[in-house]
Amino acid sequence: MSLLIRGGKLVLPEGIYESDVLIEDERIKAIGKRIQSELADEVIDATGKLVFPGAVDEHVHMREPGLEYKDDFSHGTMAAALGGVTTVIEMPNTVPPVDSGRTVKDKAELLKNKAHVDFALYGLLSDNSVDRLEEMLNEGAVGFKAFLGPTTGNLPPPSNATIYKALKLSRALGFPIAFHAEDDSLVNYFVNEVKSSGRKDALAHMLSRPPITEEMAVMKIYMMAKDTGGKAHIVHISSKGTLDYLRKAKEEGVRLTGETCPHYLYFDSSHYERYGSYLKVNPPIREAEHREALLKALGDSTIFTIGSDHAPHSIQEKGGGKDIWEVAAGFAGVQTLLPSMVSLALNGTLKLSDIPRLISRNPAKLFGLWPKKGELMPGSDADIAIIDPNKETLVTEEWLITKSPITPFLGMRFKGNVELTILRGEIIAKNGEMEKKNRGSMVRKVTSYTQI
């Protein structure tokens, strides 16, 4: 099967180019102007459209196994496909957690017939699993996740000794470690302090996790990464103070990078009154000065990646009640990842060329999947999202495919609309409908070392 995408504007980190794309045997065969249509079985007219490399969402919690009442892998990866995401990297805090070679293998086996896009797996870094990291890598894990603060699954945070040991091994074996950076003891202190004041409103959640809870954890990881030479990646950055550590690390050659998420770029504390419990997430959405600093950090490359932190909960768990302490933190995000970022660019907040760098190339490089994934170049997998910039995307419960269609983006209109999603040369989604299901498969590193 061969496809020719004709007349589109290729959006690459280097710029935007009018070019054709010839696809053959699941891969990109050629890129150039006026490629002969006779070379392809099917021609797609992309005139006036934006042609992106498929997004690589490095941060999804699709809740399987053990938490399928929140979401599951079939619904989650279908949402990914409809949103232009062609590869997802699945987090390990399921039931049971993915913390051994056996659990990596079992999860891969469980998910392989449910995947509508390609997927990779994290292993869990904990005090109990630190001596099993190599066996998880051997079964296909592309990196590890450490939860330094409270999280779904109630996983205890790893000790400093465990983190240090893992970062030393990271340097030797070349894998990245992603950190949920909230200091557990400080979070518990501030939560108890705010609770004791009687606050139960949505804004109380933000007050219970002030910036120092994130920045203390980041400072610790920065120091350990500097001392060990290991590869550390801070996920879902919410605080402007974290950016100082990323800039310092970059200047000093410390292997510390960071990710933020669309919700930290769209919302700030002024939105809590309107959105209430739907806006609860960890770490919290903060004052406008943090949002503005994060937006600026995208353009100057301080922030390395953007992930969705897709983390659905049931309607009962998100709730509409007044007690924010009873509400689960997190919401759906994989389907809105690419549309939300394209809309920021079409509104002039970002450059279009920032998007493939932040959500395709850089995540693929970080986890050793590049250039197989995250790239538009001959030899790469033909993973492509075609977007019509002249249409809009209205986020509704009907449009969202995940089991729990709860997100603060509900009711929002994004500029641009994902028209086609192509996975390894085959159209899997078209105009909001699935065209080909169960096309996804597990992907492993194409290089033994992270490329960052």
C-alpha positions, -999 to +999 in steps of 0.1 A: +000+000+000+014+034-010+000+069-003+009+103-017+001+134+003+001+162-022+002+199-019+003+203+019+025+225+041+049+203+061+053+217+096+088+209+109+109+223+137+131+239+110+102+257+094+072+252+071+076+239+036+052+232+007+060+196-003+046+162-012+051+131+009+053+097-006+046+067+017+054+031+010+055+000+032+046+019+064+074+044+060+081+077+044+098+070+011+103+105-003+096+142+004+097+167-024+077+188-048+057+174-077+061+137-068+044+117-096+009+105-086+014+073-105+038+062-078+010+058-053-021+037-049-039+066-033-035+103-035-045+127-006-051+163-016-037+183+013-038+217-004-042+244+022-037+219+050-009+216+076+010+183+076+025+174+110+045+144+122+021+124+144+023+135+180+042+114+205+024+119+238+050+110+264+026+112+294-006+092+294-024+072+322-049+050+304-057+031+336-053-004+324-050-028+342-069-024+373-086+010+370-107+005+338-137+022+354-118+055+348-106+047+313-091+019+293-065+014+266-090+010+237-109+042+245-077+061+253-058+052+221-089+058+200-090+093+215-053+096+207-059+086+170-087+111+166-065+139+181-035+133+158-014+114+184+002+083+168+024+071+197+016+072+234+040+063+263+020+047+291+026+054+327+032+026+352+009+035+382-018+009+374-030-020+395-007-038+398+021-013+391+046-020+363+076-026+385+093-057+372+103-074+339+072-097+344+048-069+348+062-050+317+058-082+297+023-088+311+012-053+303+025-054+268+007-086+262-025-072+277-025-041+255-013-053+222-047-062+208-064-031+222-041-004+208-053+019+180-020+038+179+015+027+187+026+026+223+056+023+246+058+016+283+073+032+314+085+011+343+081+023+379+110+035+399+105+027+436+125+015+466+112-020+458+119-019+420+153-001+418+171-034+415+148-045+386+153-016+363+176-035+339+151-064+336+123-040+328+145-024+300+151-059+286+113-064+284+109-032+264+104-003+289+117+029+274+122+048+306+111+050+342+087+072+363+092+082+399+064+097+419+079+120+445+044+131+458+010+117+463-005+100+432-031+076+419-023+042+432-009+055+465+026+047+456+052+056+483+079+080+470+113+066+464+141+074+489+169+098+480+192+068+479+170+050+454+168+081+432+206+085+433+212+048+425+188+049+396+204+080+381+238+064+383+224+035+364+207+059+340+241+073+330+255+038+325+226+023+305+213+054+288+176+055+299+157+086+311+139+089+344+107+111+345+099+127+378+066+138+393+082+166+412+063+174+444+079+171+478+057+145+497+063+158+532+058+195+522+026+186+503+013+168+534+022+197+556+004+223+534-026+201+528-032+197+565-026+234+571-052+245+544-077+218+555-075+230+591-085+265+580-118+250+568-113+257+531-130+232+508-133+253+476-113+245+444-088+272+450-078+256+483-062+228+463-038+253+447-030+268+481-022+234+495+005+228+469+024+261+467+054+265+443+079+255+469+065+219+469+075+216+433+107+236+434+121+217+464+117+184+446+132+198+414+162+212+432+169+177+446+167+161+412+189+188+397+215+182+423+215+144+419+215+146+381+245+170+383+264+146+406+256+114+388+254+124+351+221+106+348+192+117+326+163+133+345+131+147+331+107+168+352+071+162+340+040+185+342+059+216+352+036+242+368+059+266+385+080+294+371+107+286+397+113+252+381+124+270+349+153+285+367+167+250+374+162+240+338+181+270+326+208+265+351+211+228+341+213+238+304+241+263+311+261+237+331+255+207+309+234+189+335+211+163+318+179+177+332+149+186+309+113+194+315+078+189+302+047+210+307+011+204+297-016+223+278-037+230+309-009+249+325-007+271+293-044+278+290-056+282+326-046+300+358-060+306+392-086+330+379-104+301+363-111+281+395-143+299+402-157+290+368-144+254+364-142+242+400-134+206+405-128+200+368-096+221+371-081+200+399-048+184+389-014+177+404+006+198+405-020+225+405-028+252+380-013+284+395-015+322+392-012+339+358+025+348+363+034+311+362+013+305+330+030+334+313+065+322+323+057+287+309+045+301+276+077+321+273+098+291+281+083+272+252+097+296+227+132+298+241+135+260+244+137+260+282+109+235+282+118+205+262+085+186+257+048+189+261+027+159+272-010+157+279-009+140+313-040+123+302-054+110+335-092+105+335-113+098+365-149+088+367-177+114+368-183+104+405-146+110+414-144+144+397-178+154+411-195+187+412-196+190+450-181+217+472-155+196+490-124+197+468-106+173+491-129+145+480-122+152+443-097+132+422-069+151+406-065+149+368-086+147+336-087+136+300-061+152+277-047+130+249-073+140+224-069+177+230-031+177+230-024+185+194-055+206+187-049+228+218-013+235+208-021+242+171-047+266+183-021+285+204+001+287+173-027+299+150-036+325+176+000+338+175+011+326+209+036+301+196+052+294+162+038+265+143+073+251+140+075+249+178+048+222+179+066+193+162+097+200+182+078+199+215+054+171+209+070+149+183+107+151+178+119+159+213+098+132+231+109+106+205+145+116+211+142+116+248+129+080+249+151+066+222+124+063+195+138+088+170+140+089+140+115+060+137+090+081+155+084+119+158+098+129+124+089+136+088+119+123+068+126+094+045+129+062+064+108+073+094+075+056+102+048+073+082+030+087+113+012+119+102-015+143+113-032+165+087-049+196+100-072+220+083-063+255+098-095+270+084-118+249+105-124+247+143-126+220+168-154+222+194-146+202+225-178+185+236-186+153+256-197+137+224-164+146+207-143+132+235-139+094+231-123+086+265-146+068+290-146+098+313-151+129+291-142+154+318-118+182+310-116+220+316-114+223+278-151+213+275-170+240+255-138+255+241-132+261+204-097+254+191-085+269+158-077+241+134-092+206+130-075+172+128-087+159+094-066+128+090-044+107+112-020+082+095-003+055+114+026+037+096+012+046+063-025+037+069-053+061+075-067+053+110-089+083+116-107+106+092-129+136+099-136+126+135-143+089+128-121+059+132-112+043+098-089+015+110-090+000+145-064-021+164-036-010+142-013-001+170+017-021+183+043-018+210+075+001+201+109-003+216+139+019+216+157+022+183+189+033+201+201+019+234+208+054+248+184+083+251+194+108+224+194+138+247 
